[in-house]
Amino acid sequence: MKDAFERRALLLQLGRTLQLLARILESRTTAATVGEFIALNPLLEDEPLLEHVLPSMSVDDFVAQAAQAFCTWPARLLDETLERDAFAASVREHLFDQNPGGWRAYAAGLRGELAWFGQRPSGQRRVPHRRPSRASEPAPTEAAASGAAASPAAVRDIEREERDEGDEGTAQRISESVEGLAPPESAQRGNEQSLPEFE
């Protein structure tokens, strides 16, 4: 029974957030920041998210980050077992990553119905969240780099000169490749001459 009440509380919080985002979008506000938006719409100043996020956060960024923070909630609410930490983590990482004080205040406001919300087990440390970016993409490993160097496109013929001791100082060039010896130059010329020319 307790699980059902927790799911209901999470669902209500999700619905309240979606309603807030809808009102912001419908208002077509000219406010640039959350602080300016609240000043223009004082009735919304008690909304938990607006109240505790940084006032300097842009309205567009707030809408985008809030959507990201709560978009996984519906699927998680359908899980057989609630992954409690995941609900809080998504909100903290997207909306309060640089605002620990605001996060503590927001989480405390939800603990009336969700006593565990935003609380980590004793001894557990938070792993800093890093959003993916092009700059943070992994660099190619040395193995990948060496593999690229050994690709078929990079295979080249190896040429070396051999000087016969009994010859009068003439050098014969022998072309070798990874797949085997290349045909002699005389054979190549013969093949080239035997090919018909097309205009």
N, C-alpha and C positions, 0 to 999 in steps of 0.2 A: 504493500500500500504506500509506503514511503517513496518508493521509486516512482509511482504514478504521480504523486504530488510534485516531485522534483522535475519530472518531465513537463508537467503543466506549467510550473514556474518558469522553466527555460523557454517554453513555447510562448508564454505571455511576453517575456522579455524580447524575444525575436519579433513578435508581432508589433510591439511598441516601437522597436527600432525601425522596422519597415514603414510604419506610419509616419515616423519622424522624417525619414528620408523622402517619402512621398510629398510631405508638406513642404519641405525645402525645395524640391524640384518644381512643385506647382506654383510656389511663390515667385519664381523667376527673380529671385532677389538680386539686388545690385551690390549687396555687401560682399566685400572681398575676403573677410576673415570671419571666423566663428564669433569672435567678440562683437564685431559690427552687426552680425546677423541677430545676435541676442538683443543688442541695443534697439534694433528696429522691430523686434518681435519679443517684447518682454514676457509674454505669456509662456514662452518656451524656455525661460531661464532655469526652470526647475527640472527640465528633462535631464536625467542623470548623465547621459553621454555629453550633451552640450555643456552641462555645468562643469564637468571635470576634465574635458580635453583642453589642450592649450588654446587660449583665446586667439593666439596669433596664427593658428592653423587656418589655412585657406578653406573656404566653404567647399570648393570643388574637391580638394584633397580629403576633407572630412567625409563627403558623400562616397567617394571612391574607396577610401580605407574602411569605412563602416560596412559597405557592401562586401568587401573582401573578408572582413572580420566575422560576419555572420552567415556568409554563404554556405558554410559547411555544417551549420547547426541542424537544418532539416534532416540531412542524412544521418547525422550522429544521434538525433533523437529517435531514429528508427532502429538503432543498434540494440541488440538484445541486452547488452550491459552498457550502461552509461560510462563513457570515458571522460570522467569529470574534468581532469586536467586540461583536456583538449578544448573544452568550451571557453575556459578562462584564458588559455594561452593564445587563442586566435584573436581575442579582443585586445589583450595586452600588447601583443606584437604589432598589430596594425594601427592601433589608436593611442597607445600609451608607451611606446617604445622609449621615447625621450622624456617621459613625464611620470616618474615613479610615484610622486605624491598624488597626482590625479588618479593614477591607477588604484592606489590603496583606498582612496576615498570612494571611488566607483565600486570597487569590489566589496567594501564594507557595507555599502547601501543595499547590496543584493543578498547579504548573508542573513537577513531576516527570514527569507524563505529557503535560501540555499546556504546552509551553514559552512559548507566546504568551499564555496566559490572563491577562487583566488588564493587559497591557502595551500602551501606545499607541505608535504610531510616533514617532520623534524629531521634535520640533517641533509635534506635535499637542496641542492644549489641550482639556481636558474642558469640555463645555458643561454648566452646572449643570442638573440635572433639576428640572422643575417639574411637580408633579402637578396635574391639572385639578381645579378647584373652582368652585363657583358664584361666588366672589368674583373669580376670574380670568377669567371669561367676558368676551369682548370686548364693549365698550359699543357701542351703535348709532352708526354713522357719521353725519356731518352730512348726507351724501347721503340716508341712510335716513330721517333725521329730517325732512328737507325733503320727501322723497317721501311720508311719512305725512301731512304737512300739506297736500299737494296731492291726497290721495285723494278719490274721489267723495263719501265721507261728509262731507268737510270743505268741499265746495263750497257756497257760500251765495250767495243773491241779492244783487246789488249795487243799492242804491237811491240814487237821486239826484233832486234837485229841479231842475226847469227852470221858470223864470219867463218867460212870454211877455211881450214888451215891450208888445204892443198890448192885453193883458188888463188887467183892473182889479185887479191885485194878487193874483189867485187862483193857487194853486200846483198843479201837476199832478205826481203822483208816478209815476215810471216805474220799473218793476222789470225789472232785467236779470239774466240768469244767464250762465254760461259757454256754455251750449248755445243761447242765443237770447233773444229778448224774451218775457216772460210775457204772457198775455192780459190785457186791461184788466180793471179791477175790476168794471165794469158787466157784462162778459161772464161773469165768474166768478159774479156774483150771479145772472145769468140761468140759468146751468147748475145752480147750487145749487137754485134754486127749481123747476127742471124735474125734479129727481130725486124719485122717490116715497119716501115715508117708510114704514119698516117698524117694526112694534112688536116 
